[in-house]
Structures are given as structure tokens and as C-alpha cells.
Amino acid sequence: MDDTQIADVWTTLKEYLDKKHVEMAAERYIDLMADYGVSDETLKECFGHCGNLDNAIKYYLDIETGDGYEDEDEWDE
């Protein structure tokens, strides 16, 4: 699957989910895509389609979410 297909399937499924389960469902969806062999690079290309999907991808790939401490070199000076 390519990034557009992954985002389209998620958008279709998301409409039928209870709002309180969307975040958990997005995480499970990304786990399923990874289990089926979707590459990390393809998952990164999915950014920008849906906030919930973006968060699930960041969680799966262990990407920092912008807490302000990414550039630790500034503190070493």
C-alpha cells in the first residue's frame, strides 16, 4: 500500500468510530500496517492527512512530538 491508500482507508474507517476510541484505533491501524510490511518511510509519507494518524505514526516510529528539548546542544554551550 502507498501513503494515499493508507490515509484513504483510515479516513473511511474513522467516520464509523466512536470519538473516544479514535486515538487507540489509529495506533492499532498503524501497528497493523507495519505488521503487513508497510515501510517506515511510507508511514512517514502519511503525515498531514489526519492528526490522529500523525500521532499514531509518531508514537509507532518513536518520533519526538516537539516538547522543546530536541536541540540539547544549546544547553552544552
C-alpha positions in Angstrom: 0.0 0.0 0.0 1.1 3.5 -0.6 0.6 6.5 1.7 -2.5 7.7 -0.1 -4.2 4.3 0.2 -3.3 4.1 3.9 -4.7 7.6 4.5 -7.9 6.9 2.5 -8.6 3.6 4.3 -8.1 5.3 7.7 -10.3 8.3 6.7 -13.1 5.9 5.7 -12.9 3.8 8.9 -12.5 6.8 11.2 -16.0 8.0 10.2 -17.5 4.9 11.9 -15.6 5.0 15.1 -16.7 6.4 18.5 -14.8 9.6 19.1 -13.3 8.3 22.4 -11.7 5.3 20.5 -10.2 7.1 17.5 -6.7 7.5 19.0 -6.5 3.9 20.1 -7.8 2.7 16.8 -5.3 4.8 14.9 -2.4 3.3 16.9 -3.7 -0.2 16.2 -4.2 0.6 12.5 -0.6 1.8 12.2 0.6 -1.4 14.0 -1.4 -3.5 11.5 0.1 -1.6 8.6 3.6 -2.3 10.0 2.7 -6.0 10.5 1.7 -6.2 6.9 5.1 -4.8 5.8 4.4 -1.1 5.2 7.8 0.6 5.5 8.7 3.3 8.0 9.3 5.6 5.0 5.8 5.0 3.7 4.3 5.7 7.1 6.3 9.0 7.2 4.8 10.0 3.9 1.3 9.7 5.5 1.9 12.8 7.7 -0.5 15.6 7.1 -3.7 13.6 6.2 -5.1 13.3 9.8 -3.9 14.5 13.2 -4.9 11.2 14.9 -3.0 9.2 12.2 0.0 11.6 12.5 0.1 11.0 16.3 -0.1 7.2 15.9 2.7 7.2 13.4 4.9 9.4 15.7 4.2 7.0 18.5 5.0 4.0 16.4 8.2 5.4 15.0 9.1 6.9 18.4 9.4 10.5 17.0 9.6 13.3 19.4 6.4 15.5 19.4 8.1 18.8 19.9 8.5 19.2 23.7 11.1 21.9 23.1 14.1 19.9 24.2 15.2 18.4 20.8 18.2 20.6 20.5 20.2 19.6 23.6 23.4 21.1 22.1 22.3 24.6 23.1 22.4 23.6 26.8 26.0 22.3 26.4 27.4 25.7 25.4 
